[in-house]
Amino acid sequence: MINLDNITLVAVTSVNIDAHIKALEYSCRGIKFGAVKLLSDIKPDNLPSYINHEYIDNLSHPIGFNLGGDKNQWNYFMVYKLGTYIQTDYAIIIHHDGFVVNPESWSDKFLEYDYIGSPWFLPSDNFSYRDINGEIIRVGNSVGLRSKRLMCLPSKINMEWKPFHDYWNEDGFISVNNRHIFIEHGMKFPDLEIGKSFSHGCMIPEIIKDVKNGVKPFMFHRYDGTNAIYPKF
């Protein structure tokens, strides 16, 4: 049993609640977290006793891609409100299609960073995944690890809530567009090597090579490519 008592495992959703519960349960195999939480506007009857439910407002869209305004509650919640529900030093955020699959691949080196998600594709345009200096950011998908201090920073410093290139995605907001602000406040982001050992998402060449060499990620997000082997709830 791996003891991660300084980490809260959490799902935030108003949709696919039963699938999120199953993903939380699956993520707990072989791991003892400091807390396991489901944040939703509905408390399900079938919730296991070790999963704590906390009520939040209805989040009208599961992710809120490119919706903006008051239709984008999920992304806003993840940036400005999630930290108030976390009492441990870190949280691992899961979705119904992204969760812990290989607990034996956990490494304490992950805790050296304030934000880890799976790597992204290299962009084919001239703006996606680029920070304010034009540098392409390879790692940053939403499913993954965040420190309490990172989650609380946007509210603490009154960081402006705004879209970038008409997108409101909270993972890009944190790890790309406002990356420089988080770094100025001491936050640490991982390189591609750490990102792909932590989680597999997009089937980039580096991940395909790792899979062929028998490398198993701690987490995954979405069922692309070799991720198709993981359970679907």
C-alpha positions in Angstrom: 0.0 0.0 0.0 1.4 3.4 -1.0 0.8 6.1 1.6 -0.1 9.5 0.0 -1.6 11.1 3.0 -0.6 14.6 1.8 -2.7 14.2 -1.3 -6.5 14.5 -1.8 -7.9 12.5 -4.7 -10.8 14.6 -6.1 -13.4 14.6 -8.9 -15.3 17.8 -9.7 -18.4 17.3 -11.8 -22.1 17.8 -12.5 -22.2 15.1 -15.2 -21.3 11.4 -15.5 -21.3 11.2 -11.7 -21.5 7.4 -11.4 -18.6 7.0 -13.8 -16.6 9.5 -11.7 -17.3 7.5 -8.6 -16.0 4.4 -10.3 -12.9 6.3 -11.4 -12.3 7.4 -7.9 -12.6 3.8 -6.6 -10.2 2.5 -9.3 -7.7 5.2 -8.5 -7.6 4.1 -4.8 -6.3 0.6 -5.7 -3.1 0.1 -3.7 -3.0 3.7 -2.5 -4.1 5.4 0.8 -4.8 9.0 0.1 -5.2 11.7 2.8 -8.8 12.2 1.5 -11.0 11.1 -1.3 -13.6 13.6 -2.5 -16.5 14.0 -4.9 -17.5 17.6 -5.4 -20.8 17.8 -7.1 -24.3 19.4 -6.9 -25.9 16.0 -6.3 -25.0 13.5 -3.6 -25.4 10.0 -5.0 -26.9 7.2 -3.0 -24.2 4.7 -4.0 -21.2 6.6 -2.7 -18.6 4.3 -0.9 -18.1 5.3 2.8 -14.4 6.4 2.2 -15.4 8.9 -0.5 -16.5 12.2 1.0 -19.1 14.2 -0.8 -19.2 18.0 -0.7 -21.9 20.1 -2.3 -21.0 22.7 -5.0 -23.1 24.7 -7.4 -24.2 23.0 -10.6 -21.5 23.2 -13.2 -23.5 23.2 -16.4 -20.8 21.9 -18.6 -18.2 19.2 -17.8 -15.3 21.0 -19.2 -16.6 24.2 -20.9 -14.4 24.2 -24.0 -14.7 27.5 -25.8 -18.0 28.4 -24.1 -17.0 31.4 -22.1 -18.9 33.7 -19.7 -21.4 32.2 -17.3 -21.5 29.0 -19.3 -18.0 28.2 -18.2 -18.4 27.5 -14.5 -16.3 24.3 -14.4 -13.1 26.1 -15.6 -13.7 29.0 -13.3 -14.3 26.7 -10.3 -11.0 24.8 -11.0 -9.0 28.0 -11.1 -10.5 30.0 -8.3 -12.4 27.7 -5.9 -11.0 24.2 -5.9 -8.2 25.1 -3.4 -10.8 25.9 -0.7 -12.0 22.3 -0.7 -8.5 20.8 -0.3 -6.9 20.5 3.1 -3.9 18.5 2.1 -0.7 19.8 0.5 -1.6 18.5 -2.9 -4.6 17.2 -4.9 -4.8 14.7 -7.7 -7.7 15.6 -10.1 -9.4 12.8 -12.0 -12.1 12.6 -14.6 -14.3 9.7 -15.6 -11.9 9.2 -18.6 -8.7 10.0 -16.8 -7.5 8.5 -13.5 -4.8 6.5 -11.7 -4.1 3.2 -13.5 -0.6 2.1 -12.4 -0.1 2.9 -8.7 3.3 1.2 -8.8 4.6 3.9 -11.1 4.2 6.6 -8.4 7.4 8.5 -7.6 7.9 11.0 -4.8 9.8 13.2 -7.3 6.4 14.2 -8.6 5.9 16.2 -5.4 8.8 18.5 -6.4 6.3 20.2 -8.8 3.2 22.3 -8.3 1.4 21.1 -11.4 1.8 18.0 -13.5 -0.5 16.7 -16.3 0.0 14.6 -19.3 1.9 16.0 -22.3 0.1 17.7 -25.3 0.6 17.3 -29.0 3.0 19.8 -30.7 0.7 22.5 -32.2 0.3 23.0 -35.9 -0.7 26.6 -35.5 1.2 29.6 -34.3 -0.5 30.2 -30.9 -1.6 27.0 -29.2 0.4 25.9 -26.1 2.7 28.9 -26.4 3.6 31.0 -23.4 4.0 34.8 -23.4 7.5 34.4 -24.9 6.3 32.1 -27.7 7.8 29.0 -26.1 5.8 25.8 -26.7 4.7 24.2 -23.4 4.7 20.4 -23.7 3.1 19.4 -20.4 -0.1 20.7 -18.8 -3.3 18.6 -19.3 -5.9 19.1 -16.5 -6.0 15.6 -15.1 -3.2 15.3 -12.7 -1.4 16.7 -9.7 -1.6 20.3 -8.2 -0.3 21.8 -5.1 -2.5 23.6 -2.6 -0.5 26.7 -3.0 -0.9 26.7 -6.7 -4.7 26.2 -6.4 -5.0 29.1 -4.0 -2.8 31.6 -5.8 -5.3 33.0 -8.4 -7.7 34.1 -5.7 -5.0 35.3 -3.4 -3.5 37.7 -6.0 -6.8 38.5 -7.8 -5.6 37.0 -11.1 -7.7 38.2 -14.0 -10.1 35.7 -15.4 -10.1 36.0 -19.2 -9.9 33.8 -22.3 -6.9 33.3 -24.5 -7.5 33.1 -28.2 -11.2 32.6 -27.3 -10.5 29.6 -25.2 -11.3 29.4 -21.4 -9.6 26.0 -20.7 -8.3 26.1 -17.1 -5.3 23.9 -17.8 -4.0 26.3 -20.4 -4.9 29.3 -18.2 -2.6 27.9 -15.5 0.2 26.0 -17.3 0.6 28.2 -20.4 -1.0 31.6 -20.5 -0.3 32.6 -16.9 2.6 30.3 -16.4 5.0 33.3 -15.9 2.8 34.6 -13.1 2.8 31.3 -11.3 6.6 31.0 -11.7 7.1 34.5 -10.3 5.3 33.2 -7.2 7.6 30.2 -6.8 5.6 27.5 -8.6 7.4 24.7 -10.4 6.3 23.1 -13.6 7.8 19.8 -15.0 9.6 19.0 -18.2 8.4 16.5 -20.8 10.3 13.6 -19.2 8.5 14.0 -15.9 5.1 14.7 -17.6 5.2 11.5 -19.7 6.2 9.4 -16.7 3.4 10.8 -14.7 0.6 10.5 -17.3 -0.2 9.5 -20.9 -2.7 11.5 -22.9 -1.9 12.5 -26.5 -0.1 9.8 -28.4 3.1 11.8 -29.0 6.2 10.0 -30.4 7.9 10.1 -27.0 5.0 8.3 -25.3 4.6 5.7 -28.0 8.3 4.9 -27.6 8.0 4.6 -23.9 5.0 2.2 -24.2 7.1 0.0 -26.6 9.8 0.0 -24.0 7.3 -1.2 -21.3 7.0 2.2 -19.5 3.7 2.4 -17.6 2.4 5.9 -16.5 0.9 6.6 -13.1 -2.2 8.1 -14.7 -3.8 8.6 -18.1 -6.4 10.9 -19.8 -8.6 9.9 -22.7 -8.6 6.6 -24.5 -6.4 7.5 -27.5 -3.9 5.0 -28.8 -2.5 2.7 -26.2 -4.7 4.3 -23.5 -7.5 2.2 -25.0 -6.5 -0.7 -22.7 -7.7 1.2 -19.5 -11.2 0.6 -18.0 -14.1 2.6 -19.4 -16.8 3.4 -16.8 
